[in-house]
Amino acid sequence: MKNNYRKLKLSILLQTVFVTALTVLVGGVILEYVIDGVYNDSFANIFVKALLDLNVSEETAINLYWRLIGDNKVFFMILGFLALFSLFFYVALSKMTKYLDQVGDGIENILSDSTEPIELITELKPLEIRLNEIKDTLKRQEKEAQENEQKKNDLVLFLAHDLKTPLTSVVAYLSMLDAYPDMSEEERARYTHISLEKATRLGELISEFFEITRFNLHDIVLEMAELNLTMMLEQIADELYGVLQEKHLTCRVEAEDELIIEGDADKLARVFDNILRNAIVYCSEGSELLITAHRLKEGVEIIFENEGHTISPENLDKIFDKFYRADVSRSSSTGGAGLGLAIAKEIVELHGGNILAESEEGKTRFVVTLPPPDEKGEKKDEVHAHSRRPSGGKSGRRKGIQRRPRRGAVG
C-alpha cells in the first residue's frame, strides 16, 4: 500500500520544490532590485533622517544604521526568505489539505449509506479503492446480518406456530384416553402411539429453539484432547440405529484402524451427528449411507456419502449458511432450524480443518478434513473417543480398512 502512493508523494514533492523555487525567485528579485538596488540608498537615508528627527547626531545615526541593518544584511536576508517561504507554503497547504477533505468526504459517503461510489483525486486512487472495498464489505455484512435476522425471525414464527399443532394433538388424544377408560386396547394403543409421536415432535421443535439461542449467544470453546476417530465414527453410526430404521436405511463405516486426531470429542461428535442427520433427511428411502475415513499427508479426511436428489451448485454455495434449508418446501415434520451444518462448519474450522459439500449424479458427499495431532511423544493411554465406545462394540484391532455393516442396517 505504501508504494501505491507514489503519485501523492510526487505531488507533494513538486509543490514543495515549486514553493522553494518561488521563494528564491521572489527573494532574489527583492534583493536585487530593492535591497541592493535603487532603493538601497533611499532606505538608508530614511533611516538616518528618522533618527535625526529624534535629535540623534548624524554620525551616531549612520553608525546605528550599519550596526543594526547594514552589517546584518545576511540575517535579514535569511529572515526574509523564511517569511516568504512560510507565506507561499501556507498558500500551497490549502491544496494539500484538499487531500484530507477528500478522505473526509469518502468517510462521510460510507457513514451516510450513500449508493454512490467513493471518488477521490488521482493521487488518492489507492485510498479510493480501499474505501470502496470497505464500503462494499460493510454493505455486504449489513445485508447478510439483515437476511440472517429475517431468516431467524421467520423461523421462530414458523416454529412457534408449529408448536401449537403437536401440542393440540397431544392434549386431544390424552383427553380422549382420560375420558374413555373403557376404550378398546387397540384404540388405546393407537392413540397412545400418536400422542407419543406428537410429543416427540414437540420436543424436537423446542430443542430447535434452544439450538437457535445457543448458536447466537454463546461462543464455541474447544476442550482439546487426543481421540480415536475410528471408534467415534462407529459409535455415532450405532447411535442412529432407530432413526435409520424409520427410513429403512443402512449405514456402513469404512475407516482405517486407529485414526488418532487432536480435538474436542463432544464438539466433533456433534459435527458428525449433524452431517449424518442431514443426510438421513435428504437421502432416498432404502439406500445406504457410507462413512469413510483415511489418513492424508496433512491430516485425516472423513467423507459422508448418501444417495438422493442432486443438490444444485447455487444451493451448495449456501448449504453452510445459518438458517438455510436446501428444500424450503419441506414440511414441518421433517424441517429443522437450518443450523446443523452451519454449526458443523464453525466447529471444524475452529479445529483448523475444512468442510465442503459435493453433489452430482444423485449422490451427495460431505468432506471433512482435520489436521493431524500435535507431536507430544507418548500417546495418552485413554482418550475421549474410547469412553464413547458403545458397550456392545468390538474392541479388537484390525489393520487396514474396516468394512463391517453397521448395527443400523435393515436387511
N, C-alpha and C positions, 0 to 999 in steps of 0.2 A: 504494500500500500504506500509506503514511503516513496518509492521510486515513481509512483504514479502521479506525484505532484510536481513533476519537473517543470511543467508549464507555469504553475503557480510560483515556484522558486525563481524561474527565469523572469517572470513578470515583475516580481518584487525587486530582483537584482537590477533589471533595466530601469525601473523607476528610481531606485537609489542612485544609480550611475547618472541618470538624467538630472536629478536634483543636485548632485555634486558638480556636474559639468555646468549647470546653470548658475550655481553659486560662484564657481570660479570665473565664469564669463562676466557675470554682473559685477562681481567684486573687482575683477581686472579693469572693467570699464570705469568703475568709480575711482579706483586707484590711479588709473592713467589720466583721466580727464578731470577728476575733481580734486583728489588729494595732492597728486603730483603735477596737476595741470594748471589751467588758467586760474583756478580758484584757490590755489595753494597760498599765494601771497595775500589775497583778499581775506582769507580766513585768519591768517596771522595778524594782519592789520586790524581786523575787527576785534580779535582777542586782546591785542595791546591797547587799542583805543578804549575798550571796556574797562581795563584796569586803570588807565589814565583818568577816566571819569570818576574812579573811586579814589583819586588822589594818590595813586601809586606812581612812583617815578618811572620814567621811560626805560631806564636801564634795568630796574627791577622787573618791570613788566616783560621786557624781552627775555630776561633770564628765566622768569616763570614759564613763559611760553615754551622755551626749549626744554626746561626741566620736566614740565608736565606733559607736553604734547610732542614737540619736535624730536626729543631723544627717545620717546616711547612709541615711535611710529609702528614698529613690528607688533607690539602688544595690541594697539588699536586695530591693526590690520587683521590679526587673528580674531579679535573680538567681533569685528565687523563681519568677517567670513562666517563665524559661528552663528551670528544673528541672522545672516542671510540664509544659511543652510537650514536653520531651525524654521524660518518662515516658509521657505519653499518645501521643506519636508512635511510641515504641518498641512500645507495645501495638498501635497501628494498623498498624505494619510487618508484624506477624505475619500480617495478612490480605493485605498486598501481596505477601509472599513466597510466598503460595499461587499467584500467577501463575507464578513460577519453578518451583514444584513441578509445576504443570500442564504447563508446557513440558517439564520433565524426564520426566514420565510419557509425554508424547507421543513424545519421542525414544526412550524405553525401549520403547514399543509398536512403533516401527519396527525397532529392533535385535533385539527378541525374535521377530520374524517372526510377530506375532500376526495372526489373521484378523479381529479386532475392529477397527472403525473408531476413529480417534482422536477423543475428545470432550473439549473444553475448555469453560471457563465462557464466558458470553456475551461478556464484554469481550475475550476472545481468539479470537472466532469467525474473523476473517481468518487468524490463525495456524493455527487448526484446519483450515481449508480448504487452506491451503498445505501443511501437514504431511501431510494425506491425499493431496494431489496427489503429493508427493514419495514417499510410501509406495507409491502405485499405480504410479508411474513405475519405482521400484526393483524392484517385483514383476514388472512387465511386462518390464523389461530382463533380470531374472534368468531369467524363463520363456523369453524369446527366446534367451538365451545357452544355456540348457539344451537347448532344442529344436535350436538350430544345432549344438551339440556332439553331440547324439544323432544328428542327420542326418549329420554328418561321420563319426562313428564307424561308423554303419550303412553309409555309402557306402564307407568304407575297407575294411570287411569284405567288402562286395559286390564291390569291385574286386579285392581280394586273392584272393577265391575265383575270380573270373573270369579272373585271370591264369593260373591253372593250366590252364584249358581250351585256349586257343590255344597255350600252351607245350607241352602234352602232344601236341597235334596236330602242331605243327612238328617235334618230336622224332620222332614216329612216322613221319611221311611222309619226313623226311630219312633216317631209319634204313632205310626201305624202298628209297629211292633208292640208298643206300650198299650195302645187302645184295644188290640185284639189278642189277648193272651191265648185264646183257643185256636189261633191261626195254625194251619197245617205246617208240618215240619218242612215240607218242600217250599212253601211260600216264605216261611220264616228264614230259611237258609238263603233263598233268593234275595229277599230284602236286606238281610244282613250283609250279603256279599256286595250288593250295590252300595250300601251305606259305607262299607269299608273302602270301596273304590273311590267314592266321592270324598271321604275323609282323607284318603291318601293324596288325592289331587289337591285338596285344600292345604295339606301340609307342604306340598311342593310349591304352591303359589306363595305361601308365607315364607318359605325358605328363599324364594327369589327376591322378596322384599329385603330380607337380611343381606342377600348377596349384593344387591344394589347399594345398600348402605355401607357395607364393609368396603366395597371397591372404591367408593368416593370419599370415605372418611379416614381410612387407615392406610398407611404406607406398609408395603410388604417388607418384613425384616427376615433375613435368612439366618438359620442356625446350621452352619456348615458342619458336615461330618462325612467320613468315608462310608460309602454304602454299596451294597451289591445290587446293581441294576437288574441283573438276570432274575433274581428272586423277587424283586419288586414288581416287575412286569408280569411274572407268573401269578403272583398273588392278586394283582389288580384284575387280571382276566378271570380268575376264580371268583372274585367278589361280585362280578357282574353276571353270575350264573342265572339268577332269577330274571334279570332284565333280558338276557339273551333268549331264554325260553319263551318269553312272551311273543317274540317275533320269529321263533323257530330258527335261530341263528347259531352258528358255531364260531368259536374264536380259537385261533391257533397262534402259539408263541414260538418263534424260531429265534433264539438268542444264543450267542456264544456264551460258553460257560464262564462264570466268574468275571463278569464285566464290572470292574470297580471304578467308581467315579466319586468326585467330591461334590456334595450338595446337601440341600435341605430335604430330608426324606419326606416329610409331610407335604411340603410345597410341590415337590416333583410328583408325588403320588396324586396330588390334586391336578397337576398338568395332564398326566396320562389319563386319569379318570375323566376329565373334561373332554379330551380328544375322543376317547372311546365312546362316551355317551353321545357326543355329537355324531359320531359315525353310525351308532346304532339307530339314531333317529332318522338318518337320511339313507341308510342302506336298504337294499332290496330284501324283502322277506325271504327267508330260507337260504340266504347267501352266507358267505364266510368272511369273518374279519381276520386279517392277518397282521400280526405284530412281529417285526424283525428287528434285531439289534446286532450290531457288529462294531468292531474296532476300526477306527480310522487312524491315520498318522497323527492328525491333530486332535483326536478325541474319540468320541463314541457317537454313532448315528443310530437313531431309533425311527422306524418307519411304521406308520399305522395305515393300513390299506383296507378300503371297503368298496363294495360294488353298489352302484346306484346311478342316479341321474348325473350326467356330466355337469360340472359347475362352470359357468361361463367365465371368461377371463376378467370381465368387469366385476363380477361377484367375488372372484378370487382375490382381487385387489382390496376388497373391503371386508373380507371374511374375519379379519382380526380386529375390526373396529368395535368400539364399545356399543352395545345395544343393537348390533347389526344381526339380522336374521336373514339367511340366504333365501328362505321361502316365506315371503310376507303373507302368503295366503294360508300358512299353516294354522290349524285350529288351535284353540287354547288348550286342548287336552294334550297336545304334544309340544306346545310352544314353550320357549324358555326366555330368560331375560336378555339373551344375546351377550352375556358377559363371559361365558366359559372360555372361549378361545382368546378373548382379549386378556383375561387374567393369565391364561396359559402362556401367551406371548410375553407378558411382562415378567413372569417368573423365570422363564427360560433365558431371557435377555439379562436378568439380574444375575444369573449363573454364568454369564459370559458366553452363552450359547446362541443358537439361532433356530427359528422355526419358520417353515414355509409350507404352502399348500399347492398341490398339483392335481389337475383333473383332466382326464381325457379317456375317450372310448369307454365310458361308463364306469370308470374306476377313479376314486379319489384317494390321494395319498397325502398324509401329513408327515413331514420330515423334520425331526428334532435332532439338532447337533449340539452335543455338550462337550466342554473341554475335558482333557484328562485330569486326573487328580494330581495335586501337588506332590512332588517327591519329598517324603518325610522319613525315609528309611524304612523301618519295620511297619507293617500294616497293623491297624488296630485289630485286636482279637475278635471283638464283636462290633458290628456296625448297625446303624438303624435299620437297614433293609432286612437284616437277619431277623430282627424282632418282629417284622411284619409278615414273616413267612407263615402261611396257614398251617395249622397243626397236622392236617392230613396230607400235606405235600411231601414229595420225595426230597430227600436231602443228599442223596448220593451224588458224587461228582461225575460229570460226563465231559469228555473232550469234544471239541468241535461244536456242531450246531445241535440244539435241542429241537426235535420235531415231533413231540408227542401232542395228541389232541387235548384241548382244554376240557375241564370238567363241565364247562358251559355248553359243550356240543350236544345238540339234539339230533339223534340219528333218525 
